[in-house]
């Protein structure tokens, strides 16, 4: 894992204090916008740490990460009252643990919302904005997230079995997420080379389950699928340039036309890949000699 964010001991202590106490200098817990401003100041004094390290400085059992400020009925009322062409905006809302299964959130914004453990099975989330949202252990089984924006989204341990993320822009953390039989046709999980002030933003699917997933035509350039299960996945025509795939299992996957230039295949399993000879630039992959092949 090479993704980094920027942090300092001062920032880490500040985050711990804010998350655990709920007050700062005798006043109420600041908004996430205020916290964001604090982070920006800290960037000026920063040194790099691993992105996942930040989680240990946050109290994930705090009310901000476990409670909801709205009910399903209230959310349904907002959706019903929305005027044509004006999608509802739930940015920054606490919606943790709610059952919102089956609702239509097309083009709705959930930017920086806290939605840990939320149930969105079968929901319509086409074109939604989920940038910087917290969705740890969220249940999105069978949901439609076509062309969704997921920049900096935290989806660790989420359920996305059978979900449709075709055309989505995913530069978030889906480590250990279940994406069996999910559709990511034409999805973009590549590294964002334009904005690296907080480290390399890209799709991270470390130890994720992508068995039988459809990633045909997807862009995974410099994405991370280390130790991921890609058995039987469809990677036809995918861009795998610079993909971090050490320890990944590609057994029985379809890779015709997939470009492996610079992909790290150390200890990756390539057994049973019938069309491996039809892949592009496999000879230019890194550590190919250390991959497990037929």
N, C-alpha and C positions, 0 to 999 in steps of 0.2 A: 504494500500500500504506500503510494507516494503522495497522496493528497494531503495538503496541509491547510490549516487555518492559522491566523496570527493571534497570539495571546501573550500575556505577561502574568507574573505572579500577582501583581496588583489587580488585574482584571479578574483572574481566577478567584481571588479572595472576595472581590466585590460581588461576583455572581453567586458565590456561596452565601454571602451575607444576605443579599436581596432575596434569593430563593427560599432560604430557611426562615428568615425573620419576618419578611413581608413588609418591613418598614425601613426607611432610609432617613437618617437625621430627623427622626421624630415624625415623618410624614408617611402617607400611605404608599403602598407598593407602586413604583413608577410604571408608566405604560411601556409596552415593548418598543415603542418608537424612542422613548427616552433611553431605554437600555441600549438600543441600536446606536444612539448618539454616543453613549459611553464607550461602546465597542470601537467606534470610529476614532475616538480620541486615543484609545489604547493602541490602535494600529500604528500610531506615530512612534510608539516606544517599543514596538513589538519584536518578538523572536518567535520562530516557528515551533509548533507542536503538532502532533498528529490530530486530525480532525476528530476522531472518535474520543480522544482524551477529554474533550470539553464536556462530554456527558457526565463524567465523574464529578464535575464541579457544579452540576445542576441537581436540585432535589426533585427527582421525577415523581415523588410521592406528595409534592406540595399541591395545594388547591388549584394553582394555576395550571397544573399538568394533569389533574384528575377530576376536576369538577366542570359543570356546564352552567352557563349563565342564561341559557334559553332551553325551552322544551321543544319536543318534536311538534307539538301543536302550534307553538309560536312561530317556528320556522315554516311550517306549512302555510300559516297565515301570511307571512312575508312573501312567500313564493306566489300565492294566489293574488296578492295585491300588486305584484310587479306589473308595470306597464310594458306593452310590447316594445322591444328594442332597448329596454332598460333592465338588465339582469340585476338581481339582488347582490348585495355586497356584505359578506360576513367576515371581512378582513379583521384579523386580530381578536376574533371572538373565541371564547372558551366553549367548546362543544364536545369536550371529552366524554367518552362513554355513551353518547346518545345512539339510539337506534333510528337511523335515517334511511333504512333499507327501502329501495324501490322509488325514492323521490326523484323528481326531475330538476337537476341543478345546472342545466345546460348554460354555459358561458358565465356561470356565477364565479365570483371571486372569493377565495378563502385565503388570501395572502396573509401569512404569519398567524393564521388561526391555530389554536391548539385543539387537536382532534384525536388525541391518543385513545385507542380502543374503540373508536367510533365504528358503528356498523352501517355500511353503505352497500351491502349486497344487492346486486341488480339495479343499482341507482344509475341514472343518466348524468354523467359528468363530462359530456363532450365539450371541449373548448374551455374548461374551467381553469382558473388560475390557482395553483396550489403552491406557489413560490414561498419558500421559507416556512411552510406549514409543518407542524409537528403531528405525525400520524403513526406513532409507534404502535405496533400490534393492531393496526386498523384492519377491518374486515371489508374488503372490496371484491369479494368473490362474485364473478359474473357481471361486474359493473362495466359500463362503457365510459372510457376516458379518452376517446379519440381526440387527437390534437390538443390534449391537455398540456398546460405549462407546469413543469415540476422542477423548478430551479431552487436548489438548496432544500428540497423537501426531505424530511426525515421519516422514512417508511421502513425502518428496521423491524424485522419479524412480522411484517404485514402479510395478510392473505389476499392474493390477487389471482387465485386459481380461476382460469377461464375468463379473466378480464380482457377487455379490448383496449389496448393502448396504442393502436395504430396511429402513426403520425405524431405521437406525443413527443414533446421535448423534455427529456429526463436528464437532469444534472443533479441528482439527489442521491441519498443513501438508502438502498434497498437491501442491505446486507441481511442474509438469512430469510429473506422474503420468499413466499411460495408463489411462483408464477407458472405452475404446471398448466400446460395447454393454453397459456395466455397468448394473445395476439399482439405482437409489436411490429407489425408490417410497416416498414418505412419509418419507424421511430428513430429519433436522434438522441443517442446516449453519449455522443462524443464529447471530448473535452472542450470547454469554452476557452479558446486561446486569447480572446479579447479582454476578458475580465479575470485577472488573477490576483487582485489585491488581497483576497482572503484565501489564496491557494488555488490549486487547479480544480475547478468545478467540472464534474463529469459524472456519468452514471456509475455507481458503485454497487455491484451485486455480489460481493464476497459471500461465498457459501450459500448463495440463493439457489432455489430449486426451479430450474427452467426446463424440466423434462417435457418434451413434446411441444414446447413453445414455438410459435411462428415468428422468427426474426428476419424473414426474407426482406432484402433490400434495406435493412436497418443500418444505421451508422453507429458503430461501436468503436470508432477510432480513439484510442487511448483510454477507453473505458476499463473497468475492473470487473473481471469475472473469476477471480482466483478461487479455486476449490468449489466452484459452482457446478451444479448438476445440469448438463446440457444434453443428456441422453435423448436421442431421437429428435432433437430440435432442428428446425428448418432455418439454416443460415445461408440459403441460396442468395447469391448476389450481395451479401452483406459486406460492409466495410469494416475490416478487423485490423486496420493499420495501427500498430503500436498497442494492440489490445494486451492488457495484463491478464493472462490466462493460466498462470502457473497452477498446477494441480487440478485444473478443471477437467471434467469428464465429458468428452465429445462422442462417446460410444454411440454408433448408429446415427449420428447427426448427418444432415445433408449440407454440404459445403460447396457445391458447384458454383463457380464464379465468385466465391468469397475471397477477398484480398487479405492475405496473411502477412503482408509486408511489416516487418518489425515486431510482430506479435510475439510475446514471451510464452513459449510452450513447455517450459521446464516442468517435467513430471505430469504434463497433461496426457490424458488417455485418448488416443486416436484410433482405438480398435473398432472394427466394424463400420468404419466410414467408407462406404462403397465408392463414393464419388470424390475421394480425396485427391485423385489425380486430376480432377477438373477444377480444383481450387487455384486461385491466382497467387503467384509469388510465395508459395509454400517454402521454397528454398531460401527465401529471404527472411523467414521467421527466425527469431532468436531462440536459442537452446533447443532447436528441433531434434538434435541428437540425444537430448535427454527426455524426449517425449516417449510415451509408451505406445508402440505401433504394432500392427499385425506381424 
